[in-house]
Amino acid sequence: MQIKISSPKVLDYSVKLPASKSISNRALMIYALSGSRTIPDNLSDCDDTEVIIRALRDNPYEIDIMAAGTAMRFMTALKAVSEGEEHVLTGTERMKRRPIGVLVEALRHLGADITYIGEEGFPPLRIRGRRLEGGRLDVPGNISSQYISALLLIGPMLSEGLTLHLTGNVISRPYIDLTLWTMREFGADAEWSDYETIVIKPQPYKERSYLIENDWSAASYWYEMMALSTNADDEIRLEGLMDGSKQGDSSVRYIFSLLGVKTIFETTAPGVPTTVTLRHSGRCVPRLEYDFVNSPDLAQTFIVCCALLGVKFHFKGLSTLKIKETDRIEAMKREMRKLGYVIHDINHSELLWDGERCEPSLEVGIDTYEDHRMALAFAPAALRKDGLVINNPQVVTKSYPKFWEDVKAAGFEVKSEE
């Protein structure tokens, strides 16, 4: 399936963003670990969260995680401490090539009974749940924060609690902080004791009602549209966001201020969902250097946006992009050439654009590689490349199921090219 996107002459739209996938997934894990009967309010309706909801509701022997990386890591830890249960965790072919060995070894160190069914270090997994004592655990800090968050979430359930020491450089720290913040919202005693050590006391979660805020990652694509729009009077309003959000991707507001987008909060009261208005500021840097080590999911958005604005860039901290839904480093280099931009990578962890151009090949369409963020990041490019074609656009359901509906409502023409 393909869609062809044509841009509107004017952008003036209010969008109700989807709920935060990151917070939803964490809150659901806590809901399961606490035995709570109170389901969090405003849960995300994306594929990744739906996978977790189904697994918790049906509790089948074989749990198919599909392409949900967060769900695979979180469910591995959850089922390891689910006494008396036995499960097989599996997923798509791509999921079976995404490493999970670091998490499995950490859980085994705590006493978990986990075996590989296929290739060592990768799903599928057979897990026999048991009570784990906990204690001290050393893990590399430069691994995916999802591994670390999975361990943290089960910490309050361990009889001795958990002292997690992160060795080396710690990446994606805001996602770790988001996990700790969510845990504390449910009564956990979980804190950094120093810059590289987290201590979690054996104090069970408390049942409570909980409202999940909307998603700053989803907001990033509307910021991109505002940056790429050419009408000075355009305005986009994003509903359900919070000032002072613990979501790592809330940094998008600061980065886009460098690309000419002004952010205005209706209220800055802490913990209160509000409407954020985006407008043009008229000021844009000629070159952008940024380290995405703490917010790697924003990288694709800024790669597309900066190139189309003519803003040269050097982006660092991208090593985890190699093990996402696809190899995002190679995918971005390949698809940006279709737009006419030659992107170079350095050591598979940095991307650089120095202004080099090539002959575009837009007629073949932008491939999405079963990766939601490829479709989401490239869609706003239609504002500068009218009639842009996206291949397999349905991948957005992984994180933003109503994205194309919102895009149409905002005035874009989206035609199916099946």
FENMO-V107042 format. One record per run of one state. SS is the DSSP state (H for helix, E for strand, - for the rest). FROM is the first residue (numbers start at 0). LEN is the number of residues. If there is no record, write none. Layout:
[[SS/FROM/LEN] [SS/FROM/LEN]]
This chain:
[[-/0/1] [E/1/5] [-/6/5] [E/11/5] [-/16/2] [E/18/1] [-/19/1] [H/20/14] [-/34/6] [E/40/1] [-/41/5] [H/46/12] [-/58/3] [E/61/3] [-/64/4] [H/68/12] [-/80/5] [E/85/5] [-/90/4] [H/94/3] [-/97/1] [E/98/1] [-/99/1] [H/100/9] [-/109/3] [E/112/4] [-/116/5] [E/121/1] [-/122/2] [E/124/4] [-/128/6] [E/134/6] [-/140/4] [H/144/13] [-/157/4] [E/161/6] [-/167/5] [H/172/13] [-/185/4] [E/189/5] [-/194/2] [E/196/4] [-/200/10] [E/210/1] [-/211/2] [E/213/1] [-/214/1] [H/215/13] [-/228/6] [E/234/7] [-/241/6] [H/247/10] [-/257/3] [E/260/5] [-/265/8] [E/273/7] [-/280/6] [E/286/5] [-/291/4] [H/295/14] [-/309/2] [E/311/5] [-/316/2] [H/318/5] [-/323/4] [H/327/12] [-/339/1] [E/340/1] [-/341/2] [E/343/3] [-/346/3] [E/349/4] [-/353/3] [E/356/1] [-/357/4] [H/361/3] [-/364/1] [E/365/1] [-/366/5] [H/371/12] [-/383/4] [E/387/4] [-/391/1] [H/392/6] [-/398/4] [H/402/7] [-/409/3] [E/412/4] [-/416/2]]
